[in-house]
Amino acid sequence: MTAANFITARDLFLGHHWRRYPAWQESLEGFRIGRVVGRDKDEFVLRDYRSFEAPESRLNSDELRWHVESFREPKAGESAPPVQEVLRVGDWVGISKSGEVLLFAPCVRPVAVQEGDLLCDKARKWSTFLTGVRQFFEARGFQEMTTPALAVSPGTEPFLDPLSIEIEFAGLHERRYLVTSPEFHLKKILGSGVPRIFEIAKCFRNKESGHQHRIEFHMLEWYRAFSDLEKIADDVEGLIRHFRPGVGLYRTTMAALFKRFVEFDLRSDSSRDDLARLAVEKRIRVLPDDSFDDLFHKVFLECIESRLGELADGSPVLITDYPPSQAALSRIGDNGFAQRFEVYWRGLELCNAFHELNDPSENQRRFDRDLFAKRQTGREPVPIDEELMRVFDEGVPPAAGIALGLERLFMAVFEVDAIEHTRPFATFV
């Protein structure tokens, strides 16, 4: 048996007849353009490139013939193999109304068409979703911002682990951080006088991965100057309804949840010992070095968070009035609780909103407290954004703002069970 016996009709066509990778021409506008996604007996199945949602078309292989643009200069005595002996699943082709076939790009290695379909479907759905988000905010008079992904300070939150890089420029060697949130830059813009702003930003948080987390993710943030949390809550409800009409927020307080689910009167001055006794009563392990916040989160996670779906038939739940120790960069209200809220839906924490703190000295104190907490947990301290501090000194208007994880909103709205299914190329990071 000679080597020639192993040459297939496809090998012959691609090696001797095919005009390699023909360019697109306006004369081909009338062709059906698509990918061969299957073969059933004497029919090829074509998925139309121009209309992904259209039904797949079936082509009788006996009625197909090669288009003249498929050929190189013919050699005397040579004839090309018939179309049905050459085409395979994965090939990109054009088909004329008369059944002429132009092979644009052959599939030269085995292709999992279903995986390609899934990637294409994810890309389209994610793009449509982002377009919907932008339409929602633009219709409400918000201006979209674009802020740097590299920053002097990534944010001082005690339990976030930022990613950093070393940059070299004009003889300088400096460290910059991939932002964990666009918050600081957006607050600078807020201080400049733009009243309603939003951004869809790529953000990065190290050591966060799983079915609900990615190191790289999309954060949607928006701010309203001269506003309070009620307007931001209405925005959240409106955004959800933009994709799921009729869905409303169930609004409650953290104290009401503690009263309902663990029969505990949570006050703004509740102590660590109060929560330790509650935890023991609920058979939650208490460690000697557990702080008030440690115990609060243990009780919330083990006794409350998993039961939020019981409220209002599974509607999204907005929880406001957090203990003052968890104010982060939000104001403390007249009732002694932090003026912030979070929204939970379908087991996901979607967002975190603040009635923003704009007092320069109090912001400095909060930053210093965060950096102290970082050192206490063995995390590397990060710089404070001095430019932001100057903006606060110059004056930032009272405002409310929110950070919302877009992949998580997508998961909740479309009932997706894992973050890797939300967008194309959603690797484990």
HELIX and SHEET records of a PDB file:
HELIX    1   1 ALA A    3  PHE A    6  5                                   4    
HELIX    2   2 ALA A    9  LEU A   12  1                                   4    
HELIX    3   3 PHE A   13  HIS A   17  3                                   5    
HELIX    4   4 GLU A   26  LEU A   28  5                                   3    
HELIX    5   5 SER A   61  GLU A   63  5                                   3    
HELIX    6   6 VAL A   68  SER A   70  5                                   3    
HELIX    7   7 VAL A   83  GLU A   85  5                                   3    
HELIX    8   8 VAL A  113  GLU A  138  1                                  26    
HELIX    9   9 GLU A  183  SER A  192  1                                  10    
HELIX   10  10 LEU A  229  PHE A  243  1                                  15    
HELIX   11  11 MET A  254  VAL A  262  1                                   9    
HELIX   12  12 ARG A  272  GLU A  281  1                                  10    
HELIX   13  13 PHE A  292  VAL A  299  1                                   8    
HELIX   14  14 PHE A  300  ILE A  304  3                                   5    
HELIX   15  15 GLU A  305  GLY A  314  5                                  10    
HELIX   16  16 PRO A  324  GLN A  326  5                                   3    
HELIX   17  17 PRO A  360  GLN A  376  1                                  17    
HELIX   18  18 GLU A  386  GLU A  394  1                                   9    
HELIX   19  19 LEU A  406  PHE A  414  1                                   9    
HELIX   20  20 ILE A  419  HIS A  421  5                                   3    
SHEET    1   A 6 SER A  57  ASN A  60  0                                        
SHEET    2   A 6 GLU A  43  ASP A  48 -1                                        
SHEET    3   A 6 ARG A  32  ASP A  40 -1                                        
SHEET    4   A 6 TRP A  92  ILE A  95 -1                                        
SHEET    5   A 6 GLU A 100  ALA A 105 -1                                        
SHEET    6   A 6 ARG A  65  TRP A  66  1                                        
SHEET    1   B 8 GLN A 143  GLU A 144  0                                        
SHEET    2   B 8 ARG A 196  PHE A 204  1                                        
SHEET    3   B 8 GLU A 216  ALA A 225 -1                                        
SHEET    4   B 8 ALA A 399  GLY A 405 -1                                        
SHEET    5   B 8 LEU A 348  HIS A 355 -1                                        
SHEET    6   B 8 ALA A 338  TRP A 345 -1                                        
SHEET    7   B 8 VAL A 317  TYR A 322 -1                                        
SHEET    8   B 8 TYR A 250  THR A 253  1                                        
SHEET    1   C 3 LEU A 150  ALA A 151  0                                        
SHEET    2   C 3 LEU A 172  LEU A 178 -1                                        
SHEET    3   C 3 LEU A 163  PHE A 169 -1                                        
END                                                                             
